[in-house]
Amino acid sequence: MASLTKTFASLALLSLLLGITNAQLSTGYYSYTCPNLFTTVKGVVASAISKEARMGASLLRLFFHDCFVNGCDGSILLDDTPTFTGEKTATPNKNSVRGFEVIDQIKSAVEKACPGVVSCADILAITARDSVVTLGGPNWDVKLGRRDAKTASLTKANNDIPPPTSSLSNLISKFAAQGLSSEDMVALSGAHTIGQARCTNFRAHIYNDTNIDASFARTALQPVCPKQNGSGDNNLAPLDLHTPTTFDNCYYNNLISKKGLLHSDQELFNGGSTDSQVKSYSSSVTIFFSDFTAAMIKMGDISPLTGSNGEIRKNCRTLLSLLLGITNAQLSTGYYSYTCPNLLTTVKGVVASAISKEARMGASLLRLFFHDCFVNGCDGSILLDDTPTFTGEKTATPNSNSVRGFEVIDQIKSAVEKVCPGVVSCADILAITARDSVVTLGGPNWDVKLGRRDAKTASLTKANNDIPPPTSSLSNLISKFAAQGLSSKDMVALSGAHTMGQARCTNFRAHIYNDTNIDASFDRTALQPVCPKQNGSGDNNLAPLDLHTPTTFDNCYYNNLISKKGLLHSDQELFNGGSTDSQVKSYGSSVTIFFSDFTAAMIKMGDISPLTGSNGEIRKNCRSVN
């Protein structure tokens, strides 16, 4: 956590960098996390429209129909499932909205560029703008930062999207319900300067209405759309007869000429309150473009999900929970399989490099995970630096001048941010790093459960109280582990982590001079020369926790205990005539049993009070909160 001063400064800097204010939408929202977003989307949109010019209108319409149902949240993109009904089968959408495959292509391209970062809701907003621009219309800066809905509403889709049979008063009412004025409504209706409509949507207008040019209806439309219902229902006619693939102001000229394709179109120029605005747009494309862009931006602001609301879908058609098999935001071994597919290899490479330079680092990285999980759960709190107004856990007695490897975690985080920025938590990096350290030094492998988020707080008091000290008795060890939901069996298995690494003289001095349950020769020849009896003399001198194989993850630690060669008092307590002696003997005689129990206990420890869902955050820098 950072000091108030530093925190505000950091947040201000990050806010400027990302263009974020109070979780509101911002034109620069992805400038740091996905700098190639706009060029990526633009390329796919341009390609799709080059293959089928009508697609531009379809993509623009998707954004309209999305925003009118619970806001611009990507809900229109969700497919139905046996247990979930989306909006695609609503009357205004069924056999009508299209372009979902293009959105899929865009999402796939964006995920390659910056996995797990950009919402489908934002993709719709950018795609709508790019479709307009590609077809000759105005450009504007799209405000971004939306998150994707986890729900949809068939009922609202049926009720809130204005039908093509709407009267002027109904249109004004439907738009007003979304916070859009009648002026916005007329400007946004100009989107009908591109695209086509189905016969079923304009049949009544061309046969029953009088406010339509009779010759236009008879010669241009009735041959395409027979009067009888069911005959040619899906036949198409352009919404703008003259320039249906160019975004211009001809739509309004058509209305003045009584050549609006839909009843709702012609209602805008039919002796009502909007006639003058239609005339204005028909005479000035500049005024139309200006008002259209302003109205598009305003529509894009309808009820966005921001902050921790909603989610960032990985597949625009499917909720994240269904895609990843996650229920109730629990941890999962496949949590990043889609959002950061190169995560595990990225972490493994940095860990292997660090250990190749200093074998002791493996034990240090493993210890970081232990000391993190024992303080308010596995939440990355141990990584937070102190500031003038905030005290973290690094200066706690069990950690001060003891826990290390923070620079390696920094390197891992930096490498991970390059492949998938803003996606992976520091807490999960600790979990993966612990496993990889064990494996790199010859220990067992296991599938790490992931999905943790990072704490915004830390606790010096809990670090001092909850992490078992090296002077612990067996009963104290059992009690400390039990407080974390870990059994005495888990405790003995996890203590096997001391088969590698080193400890400071200050942590084993009392054991080698005061205890009797230690091999006298081992004590005298191997330890006392390293650690003088007098406090303050050689306090930081190091001795291996396993004298024989300190850089190999094996079961020698337990054999050391049986030989009364445990370095720490707490180590030797595991084999000192107590309840855990038999388990120590079992592990001493079978590395297979030890490895099996150790991995099970590591997975169990990793489940201690994780922050998931909208709790915590994904830190950009493991040493400070965002």
Secondary structure by P-SEA (a helix, b strand, c coil): cccaaaaaaaaaaaaaaacccccccccccccccccaaaaaaaaaaaaaaaaccaaaaaaaaaaaaaaaccccccccccccccccccccccccccccccaaaaaaaaaaaaaaaccccccaaaaaaaaaaaaaaaabbbbbbbbcbbbbbccccaaaaacccccccccaaaaaaaaaaacccaaaaaaaacccccccccccccccccccccccccccccccccccccccccccccbbbbcccccccccccaaaaaaaaccccccccccccccccaaaaaaaaaacaaaaaaaaaaaaaaaaaccccccccccccccccccccccccccccccccccccccccaaaaaaaaaaaaaaaaccaaaaaaaaaaaaaaaccccccccccccccccccccccccccccccaaaaaaaaaaaaaaaccccccaaaaaaaaaaaaaaaabbbbbbbbcbbbbbccccaaaaacccccccccaaaaaaaaaaacccaaaaaaaaccccccccccccccccccccccccaaaaaccccccccccccccccbbbbcccccccccccaaaaaaaaccccccccccccccccaaaaaaaaaacaaaaaaaaaaaaaaaaaccccccccccccccccccc
